[in-house]
């Protein structure tokens, strides 16, 4: 008879050490990759650029979610007290000591995998950089938010990205004219 004493506790410990057996940091089930891709692509966002953050006292401003650059992702989280904002942005690129200094006069400081550059933490990922920025936000709050970036859960995906149109395609904006240069139509009684 083969004894398997200690196997279950060892498996449970291994599961706990491996980021909660596949769940994300929010504790909810990870969003379905196909659903995330469908919703992101409908907005012109690369699916690998969609992230969420958890910051105590901050909630997502749904109207702020959108594309940046060619196919990057941006969202703003607002403080329930005082209206202070954290901006989450994800775009293609890398972060090194050389690239960290570009576009800022603030000194760059490396903290593990992240870079701090005055009011912003940048966390390099595979082929893209996740940035968490906040004017007037304490550095430790920025750091915690940056280190807590994660792929969205099912619930977070529902808040971050609208359902893709039936049959595929892009999400239509109501304020773009059907002809001309595509600039928004700001005339009275135009919705968008």
N, C-alpha and C positions, 0 to 999 in steps of 0.2 A: 504494500500500500504506500502510495506517494503522499507525503504530507505537504500541504501548501500553506502552512502557517505563515502569516505576515504578508501574503500576496495582496489581499484586499486593502489593508492599510497602505501598503506601498503604492498600489494603483491610485488610491484616493489622494495620496500626497503628490504623486506625479501629476495628476489631473489638476490639482490646486496650483501647482507651480507652473503649469503650462497655460497661463492666462485664462483661468476659469473654464477650461475645456472648450474653447472655441467661442465663447461669448465675448462681446466687446466690453470696454470699460464701464459702460453705462449699466451693465447687468442685464440688459435686454438682449433678445435674439438679434443677431446680425441681419442686416437687410439682405434680401435676396439679390445676388449680383446681377441677374438678368433684369429685375425690376429697377434697380439703381441705374443700370446702363440705359434702359429705355427712357427713364425720366430725365437723366442728365443729358443724353444726346438730343432730346427734344428741345432743350434749351441751348444747345451748342456747347455744352460743357463735357470735357473728357471725363468718363466715369471714375478714373483713377484719381481725379482731383477733388472728389467730393469727400469732405471730412466734417466732423462735428466736434465741438468742445463742450466741456462741462466746467463751468465757473460758478461757484456759489454766489447767489445774488444777481446773476445775469440771465436774461432770457432772449431767445432768438427773435429778432425783428424780421418776420417773414417777408415783408415787402423789400427787404434789403438784399435778398438772395439773388445772385445773378452771375453772369459770365464776366470774366476779366481777360484782357488779352485775346488771344486766338481761341482758347478753349479752357481757360482757367476758371476757378470757382471763388466766389466771394460771398460772405455773409457777415452781418453785424449782430452782436449780442449787446443788449442794453441793460444797464444796472437798474434794478427796481427802485433804488434810492439814489437820486441825484442825476440820473440820465447819462452817466458815464458810459462810454462805448468801448467794446472790444471788437476789432475787425479781424476776422479770419479770412485769409486769402491764400490760395494755392495756385501756383503756376509752374510752368516748365522752367528748369534751370538747376543750378547747383549752388552750394554755399561752401566757400573756402575762405581762408584768411584774405586772399586777394579780392574775391567777389563780395565779401562782407563789407568792405570799406567803400565799395562803389555806391554812389548816390546818397551818401550821408557824411556828415562831418562828425558824427558821434563815434567814439571809439568802439571797436568790436571786441567783445570778450567771448571766448569759448567756454561753454559750460556743458561738459559731456558731449552729447550729440548736437546740442542747440548752440546758437549764436545769439548774444544780446547786443543790440545796436541802438541803445537809447530809445525808449518807448516801444521797442519791438523785440520779439524773440523769433528767430528763424530756425526751423527744424528741417534739415535736408532729408528727403526720402529718395527712393529710386526714381531718378529722372525728373523730380519736381521738388519744390520747396514750399513748406507750410509756414505761413507767417501769422503771428498773433500780435496785433498792434493796439495800443491804447494810450491816448493822450490823457494825462492826469491819473493813470491807473498805477497803483503801486507795483513795483518790480516783482515782488513775490507773487502777486495775483497774476501778472503776465506769465511768469515762469510756470506756475501751476497750470494755467490754461494751456500753454504751449505744450507742456509735457503730457497733458491729458487729451491731446488731439487723437481722434480715432475715427475709423470708418463708421458711418452711421448705423444705428440699430433700426429695426423696422419702424418704431415710433418716431425716431429722429428723422428718418427719410420722409415720412408723411408730413412733418413740419418743414423740412428743408426744400423739397422739390414737389411741384404739382404732378398729378397724374399725367402721363403722356396722352396725347389725343388718340382717340380710337382709330385704329388703322395705321398708326404711325405718323410720322411727319413732325414738323416743328410746332411749338406753341405759337399761336398767332397773337400779335399785339394789336389792340384795338385803336391805337393812335397813329398808325402808319398809313399814309395815303396809298391807294392802289397804283398811282403813277408818280412820276417825278423822281427826285433824288433819294426818296425814302426817309426824308427828315420827318420827325413827328409832327402831326397836325395839331396845332394848339388853338384852333378856332373854338368859339363857344359851341357848346352842345356836342363836343367830340369826346368820346369816352376812351379810356385806355388803361 
